[in-house]
Amino acid sequence: MNSPLLRQNKIRSIGITGQGEGVWLVDKQGRPVRNAILWSDTRSAALVEYFKQQPGLEEQLFAISGTPLLPCNSSMILRWLQQYEPETLVQADCFFFAKDWIRYQLTGESWLEISDTGTSLLDLQCGELSNEVLSQLGITHTAQLFLPLLPSAAIAGHITTQIAQITGLEVGIPVCAGALDVSATALGIGAVNHGDVYTILGTTCCTGIVCHDLKRINWQTRFVPHALSGNYVNLFALQSGTPNIDWALSQLTDSKDFLQTSSQLEAVPAGCGGVFYQPYINGERAPFYSPSARAGFFGISQHTTDSHLLRAVFEGLAYAITDSLADYPAGGRLYLAGGGAASSLWLQIIADRTGREVVTRQVKELVI
């Protein structure tokens, strides 16, 4: 490890964040019982559709957990495992989220943390595992897999001797519980006050509105706990953000780096000559749910060029962010984070489409 802070012995504590949802299962020896299932995996989509058809069930679960039924939900993935891989659950001793697994490796201590677990498994009103959610989904027996919960800032353990030898970290450095990536980013970029709005320009182009309560303004929303205890994030996480750009770069330009296309795209007038792009390259989950939705261009004419199409992808994502904020007060600041925030052109496109002042920080990664 080449960190100057490590070389100077200036690391005093460690906090961990990571992608949310999905399922990480380990046995009694702390060994994975199967490969992890990530949030982007949609294998539970048919089960989600089945439960959505049960009268009143989704509203009942939302009132408890703050989330609609989605394939990314850990609760739905556990239900899928029960139905199609029951032997996996038999072998499993405990359930982790991504960051919890890493923290366990660093400290040897097993915990869950409230912001990650709050994505579909908690009663958000009391901050405890919801037996009602597990019961309604028919996975009550999985309750034994869930470890005790810690708040994000709590100390969850300390660097072990073995990890110190591998990494060069000092033995005994405290490691806090950490937070779900979207919750930690809100804290890192300064979105901490009620009504603050932020978007992470990354894999999901996730937009969040910070709130002090669970008041439902948009019926397509979901809630997750903020990294600051007692606060929440009203969340709109697109199914795909920058994967749309990755696809467009691979098909429309020789460059794999979107920053290198800035001069090319700046030459295209706003509006892309009437071309509009819908960024549903892997379906959509917010601000509407449709796993069968697909991306597409509209308004192509004989004068349309690759540059028009490429810029339309950036504009289409900006429109999707605007769509997520349709039921919230216009104007104000929009805090931006993620790899896409390095593009001044995209920042301007987002500012123009949302009608908001965009604010970013001169830090490459606000969370790691």
C-alpha positions as CSV (number, residue, x, y, z in Angstrom):
1,M,0.0,0.0,0.0
2,N,1.5,3.3,-1.1
3,S,-0.7,5.8,0.8
4,P,1.4,8.7,2.3
5,L,-0.8,8.6,5.3
6,L,0.1,4.9,5.8
7,R,3.8,5.6,5.4
8,Q,3.6,8.4,7.9
9,N,1.5,6.3,10.4
10,K,-1.2,9.0,10.3
11,I,-4.2,6.6,9.9
12,R,-6.1,6.9,13.1
13,S,-9.4,5.2,12.1
14,I,-11.0,3.5,9.1
15,G,-14.5,3.7,7.7
16,I,-15.8,1.4,5.0
17,T,-18.6,1.9,2.4
18,G,-19.7,-0.2,-0.5
19,Q,-22.4,-1.1,-3.0
20,G,-25.7,-1.8,-1.4
21,E,-28.2,-4.6,-1.4
22,G,-27.4,-8.0,-2.9
23,V,-26.5,-11.0,-0.7
24,W,-23.2,-12.2,0.8
25,L,-23.5,-15.5,2.7
26,V,-20.8,-17.2,4.8
27,D,-20.6,-20.5,6.8
28,K,-19.6,-21.1,10.4
29,Q,-16.0,-20.8,9.4
30,G,-16.5,-17.4,7.8
31,R,-16.1,-18.9,4.3
32,P,-18.4,-17.8,1.4
33,V,-21.0,-20.5,0.6
34,R,-21.4,-19.2,-3.0
35,N,-20.5,-16.3,-5.1
36,A,-22.1,-13.0,-4.0
37,I,-25.3,-11.9,-5.8
38,L,-25.1,-8.2,-6.6
39,W,-27.8,-5.5,-6.6
40,S,-27.7,-5.4,-10.4
41,D,-28.7,-9.1,-10.7
42,T,-32.3,-9.4,-11.8
43,R,-32.9,-13.1,-11.3
44,S,-35.7,-12.4,-8.8
45,A,-37.7,-10.3,-11.3
46,A,-40.4,-13.0,-11.8
47,L,-40.8,-13.3,-8.0
48,V,-41.1,-9.6,-7.7
49,E,-43.9,-9.5,-10.3
50,Y,-45.7,-12.3,-8.4
51,F,-45.6,-10.4,-5.1
52,K,-46.6,-7.2,-6.8
53,Q,-49.8,-8.9,-7.9
54,Q,-50.8,-9.7,-4.3
55,P,-53.4,-7.1,-3.3
56,G,-52.1,-4.5,-0.9
57,L,-48.9,-6.4,-0.2
58,E,-46.4,-3.9,-1.7
59,E,-48.0,-1.0,0.1
60,Q,-47.9,-2.9,3.4
61,L,-44.2,-3.7,2.9
62,F,-43.4,-0.1,1.9
63,A,-45.0,1.3,5.0
64,I,-42.6,-0.9,7.1
65,S,-39.4,-0.9,5.1
66,G,-39.6,2.2,3.0
67,T,-38.9,0.4,-0.3
68,P,-41.1,-1.0,-3.1
69,L,-40.6,-4.5,-4.3
70,L,-37.5,-4.6,-6.6
71,P,-35.2,-7.4,-7.9
72,C,-32.2,-5.7,-6.3
73,N,-33.7,-6.0,-2.8
74,S,-31.8,-8.4,-0.5
75,S,-35.1,-9.7,0.8
76,M,-36.2,-10.7,-2.7
77,I,-32.8,-12.3,-3.5
78,L,-33.1,-14.3,-0.3
79,R,-36.6,-15.5,-1.4
80,W,-35.1,-16.5,-4.7
81,L,-32.4,-18.5,-3.0
82,Q,-35.0,-20.2,-0.8
83,Q,-37.0,-21.2,-3.9
84,Y,-34.2,-22.2,-6.3
85,E,-31.1,-22.8,-4.1
86,P,-32.4,-23.9,-0.7
87,E,-29.1,-25.8,0.0
88,T,-27.3,-22.5,-0.1
89,L,-29.3,-21.2,2.8
90,V,-28.8,-24.5,4.7
91,Q,-25.1,-24.0,4.5
92,A,-25.1,-20.3,5.4
93,D,-24.4,-19.2,9.0
94,C,-24.7,-15.4,8.5
95,F,-25.6,-12.7,6.0
96,F,-23.3,-9.8,5.0
97,F,-23.5,-6.8,2.8
98,A,-20.4,-6.0,0.7
99,K,-18.7,-3.6,3.1
100,D,-19.6,-5.8,6.1
101,W,-17.7,-8.7,4.5
102,I,-14.6,-6.5,4.1
103,R,-14.9,-5.2,7.6
104,Y,-15.1,-8.7,8.9
105,Q,-11.9,-9.6,7.1
106,L,-10.2,-6.6,8.6
107,T,-11.3,-7.1,12.2
108,G,-12.6,-10.6,12.6
109,E,-15.8,-9.1,14.1
110,S,-19.2,-9.8,12.6
111,W,-21.8,-7.1,12.4
112,L,-24.5,-5.6,10.2
113,E,-24.9,-1.8,9.8
114,I,-28.2,0.1,9.7
115,S,-28.0,2.0,6.4
116,D,-27.2,-1.1,4.3
117,T,-29.7,-3.3,6.2
118,G,-32.3,-0.5,5.8
119,T,-32.6,-0.9,2.1
120,S,-35.4,-3.6,2.4
121,L,-35.1,-5.5,5.6
122,L,-35.7,-3.1,8.5
123,D,-38.7,-1.5,10.0
124,L,-37.4,2.1,9.4
125,Q,-39.6,3.5,12.1
126,C,-37.8,1.6,14.9
127,G,-34.5,0.7,13.1
128,E,-34.8,-3.0,13.7
129,L,-35.1,-6.1,11.5
130,S,-38.7,-6.5,10.4
131,N,-40.1,-9.9,11.1
132,E,-43.2,-8.8,9.3
133,V,-41.3,-8.3,6.1
134,L,-39.7,-11.6,6.4
135,S,-43.0,-13.3,7.2
136,Q,-44.9,-11.7,4.3
137,L,-42.2,-12.8,1.9
138,G,-42.1,-16.3,3.3
139,I,-38.5,-16.2,4.5
140,T,-39.0,-16.0,8.3
141,H,-36.4,-18.7,8.9
142,T,-33.6,-16.5,7.4
143,A,-33.9,-14.2,10.5
144,Q,-31.2,-16.4,12.1
145,L,-28.7,-15.3,9.5
146,F,-28.9,-11.6,10.5
147,L,-26.2,-10.3,12.8
148,P,-26.6,-7.5,15.4
149,L,-27.0,-4.0,14.0
150,L,-24.7,-1.0,14.5
151,P,-25.1,2.7,13.6
152,S,-22.8,3.9,10.8
153,A,-20.4,5.8,13.2
154,A,-20.1,3.0,15.8
155,I,-16.7,1.2,16.3
156,A,-17.2,-2.3,14.9
157,G,-13.7,-3.7,15.6
158,H,-10.0,-3.1,15.2
159,I,-7.3,-4.1,12.7
160,T,-6.0,-7.5,13.5
161,T,-2.4,-8.6,13.7
162,Q,-2.8,-10.7,10.5
163,I,-4.2,-7.8,8.6
164,A,-1.5,-5.4,9.9
165,Q,1.2,-7.8,8.6
166,I,-0.5,-7.9,5.1
167,T,-1.3,-4.2,4.7
168,G,1.2,-2.3,6.9
169,L,-1.6,-0.8,8.9
170,E,-1.0,-0.6,12.7
171,V,-2.6,-3.2,14.9
172,G,-5.6,-1.9,16.8
173,I,-6.7,0.9,14.4
174,P,-10.4,1.2,15.0
175,V,-12.8,0.4,12.2
176,C,-16.2,1.9,12.2
177,A,-19.4,0.2,10.9
178,G,-19.4,2.4,7.8
179,A,-22.4,3.1,5.5
180,L,-24.2,2.2,2.3
181,D,-22.5,4.0,-0.6
182,V,-25.3,6.4,-1.5
183,S,-25.7,7.3,2.2
184,A,-22.0,7.8,2.7
185,T,-21.8,9.9,-0.5
186,A,-24.5,12.2,0.8
187,L,-22.4,12.9,3.9
188,G,-19.2,13.2,1.9
189,I,-20.5,15.8,-0.5
190,G,-22.3,17.9,2.1
191,A,-25.9,16.9,1.5
192,V,-26.9,16.8,5.2
193,N,-29.8,19.2,5.5
194,H,-33.4,18.5,5.0
195,G,-34.2,19.1,1.3
196,D,-30.6,18.9,0.1
197,V,-30.5,17.1,-3.3
198,Y,-27.6,15.2,-4.8
199,T,-26.8,12.8,-7.7
200,I,-24.1,10.2,-8.0
201,L,-22.9,10.1,-11.6
202,G,-21.9,6.5,-11.6
203,T,-23.2,3.1,-12.4
204,T,-26.8,4.0,-11.4
205,C,-26.9,7.9,-11.6
206,C,-28.6,7.7,-8.3
207,T,-30.5,10.9,-7.1
208,G,-31.3,11.4,-3.4
209,I,-33.2,14.0,-1.4
210,V,-32.2,14.3,2.3
211,C,-35.1,14.2,4.7
212,H,-35.7,14.1,8.4
213,D,-38.9,12.0,8.1
214,L,-40.5,9.4,5.9
215,K,-43.1,11.6,4.3
216,R,-43.8,10.1,0.8
217,I,-43.9,12.8,-1.8
218,N,-43.5,10.7,-5.0
219,W,-45.1,7.2,-5.2
220,Q,-42.1,5.9,-7.1
221,T,-39.6,6.7,-4.4
222,R,-37.9,4.6,-1.7
223,F,-36.2,5.5,1.6
224,V,-32.8,4.5,3.0
225,P,-31.1,5.7,6.2
226,H,-28.6,8.5,5.8
227,A,-25.1,8.1,7.3
228,L,-26.1,10.7,9.9
229,S,-28.2,9.0,12.4
230,G,-31.9,10.1,12.5
231,N,-31.9,11.2,8.8
232,Y,-33.0,9.5,5.6
233,V,-32.5,9.7,1.9
234,N,-35.5,9.8,-0.4
235,L,-33.9,7.8,-3.2
236,F,-34.3,7.4,-7.0
237,A,-31.6,5.0,-8.2
238,L,-31.7,4.4,-12.0
239,Q,-31.0,0.9,-13.1
240,S,-28.2,2.1,-15.3
241,G,-26.3,5.4,-15.5
242,T,-22.8,5.4,-17.0
243,P,-23.3,2.0,-18.6
244,N,-25.3,3.9,-21.2
245,I,-22.2,6.0,-21.8
246,D,-19.9,3.0,-21.9
247,W,-22.1,1.5,-24.6
248,A,-22.3,4.7,-26.6
249,L,-18.5,5.2,-26.5
250,S,-17.9,1.6,-27.7
251,Q,-20.3,2.0,-30.6
252,L,-20.0,5.7,-31.6
253,T,-16.3,6.7,-31.0
254,D,-12.8,5.3,-30.9
255,S,-12.3,6.6,-27.4
256,K,-13.1,4.7,-24.3
257,D,-12.7,7.8,-22.1
258,F,-15.7,10.1,-22.1
259,L,-13.5,13.0,-21.0
260,Q,-11.7,12.8,-24.3
261,T,-14.9,13.4,-26.3
262,S,-15.7,16.8,-24.7
263,S,-14.5,18.9,-27.6
264,Q,-16.5,16.6,-30.0
265,L,-19.7,17.0,-28.0
266,E,-19.3,20.7,-27.3
267,A,-19.6,21.3,-31.1
268,V,-23.1,19.8,-31.0
269,P,-25.8,22.3,-30.1
270,A,-28.0,21.5,-27.1
271,G,-30.9,19.4,-28.2
272,C,-28.8,17.3,-30.5
273,G,-30.6,18.3,-33.6
274,G,-33.9,16.9,-32.3
275,V,-32.4,13.5,-31.2
276,F,-33.6,12.2,-27.8
277,Y,-32.3,9.2,-25.9
278,Q,-34.0,7.1,-23.3
279,P,-31.4,5.6,-21.0
280,Y,-33.1,2.3,-20.2
281,I,-30.3,0.0,-21.4
282,N,-30.8,-2.5,-18.6
283,G,-34.5,-1.9,-17.8
284,E,-35.5,0.7,-15.2
285,R,-36.3,0.8,-11.5
286,A,-36.7,4.6,-10.8
287,P,-38.5,6.8,-11.1
288,F,-40.6,4.0,-12.6
289,Y,-40.3,0.2,-12.5
290,S,-40.1,-1.7,-15.8
291,P,-37.5,-4.5,-16.1
292,S,-38.5,-4.9,-19.7
293,A,-37.8,-1.2,-20.6
294,R,-35.0,-0.7,-23.2
295,A,-33.0,2.2,-24.4
296,G,-33.6,3.9,-27.7
297,F,-33.0,7.0,-29.9
298,F,-35.9,9.1,-31.2
299,G,-35.7,11.9,-33.8
300,I,-32.9,10.6,-36.0
301,S,-32.8,12.3,-39.4
302,Q,-30.5,12.0,-42.4
303,H,-28.4,14.9,-40.8
304,T,-27.8,13.0,-37.5
305,T,-24.2,12.2,-36.8
306,D,-22.5,10.0,-34.3
307,S,-21.7,13.1,-32.3
308,H,-25.4,13.9,-32.1
309,L,-26.2,10.5,-30.8
310,L,-23.3,10.5,-28.3
311,R,-24.4,13.9,-26.8
312,A,-28.0,12.7,-26.7
313,V,-26.9,9.9,-24.3
314,F,-25.5,12.5,-21.9
315,E,-28.6,14.6,-22.3
316,G,-30.9,11.6,-21.9
317,L,-29.4,10.8,-18.5
318,A,-29.8,14.5,-17.5
319,Y,-33.5,14.3,-18.4
320,A,-33.8,11.1,-16.3
321,I,-32.3,13.0,-13.3
322,T,-34.9,15.8,-14.0
323,D,-37.6,13.2,-14.1
324,S,-36.7,11.9,-10.7
325,L,-37.1,15.4,-9.2
326,A,-40.4,16.2,-10.9
327,D,-42.4,16.3,-7.7
328,Y,-39.9,18.3,-5.7
329,P,-39.4,22.1,-5.5
330,A,-37.6,23.5,-8.5
331,G,-34.3,25.4,-8.4
332,G,-31.7,25.3,-5.6
333,R,-28.5,23.4,-5.5
334,L,-27.8,19.9,-6.9
335,Y,-24.7,18.3,-5.4
336,L,-22.9,16.0,-7.8
337,A,-20.5,13.2,-7.1
338,G,-19.1,10.1,-8.8
339,G,-16.8,9.7,-11.8
340,G,-19.1,11.5,-14.2
341,A,-18.6,14.7,-12.1
342,A,-15.2,15.1,-13.7
343,S,-16.9,16.2,-17.0
344,S,-17.5,19.9,-17.0
345,L,-19.6,19.5,-20.1
346,W,-21.9,16.9,-18.4
347,L,-22.2,19.1,-15.4
348,Q,-23.4,22.0,-17.6
349,I,-25.9,19.8,-19.4
350,I,-27.3,18.7,-16.0
351,A,-27.5,22.2,-14.8
352,D,-29.3,23.3,-18.0
353,R,-31.8,20.4,-17.9
354,T,-32.6,20.5,-14.2
355,G,-32.5,24.2,-13.8
356,R,-30.4,23.9,-10.7
357,E,-27.0,25.2,-9.6
358,V,-24.7,22.2,-9.7
359,V,-22.1,21.8,-6.9
360,T,-19.2,19.3,-6.9
361,R,-16.0,18.9,-4.9
362,Q,-12.4,18.6,-6.1
363,V,-12.1,15.1,-4.8
364,K,-12.0,12.1,-7.1
365,E,-13.7,9.7,-4.8
366,L,-15.9,10.9,-1.9
367,V,-16.3,7.3,-0.8
368,I,-14.3,4.2,-1.5
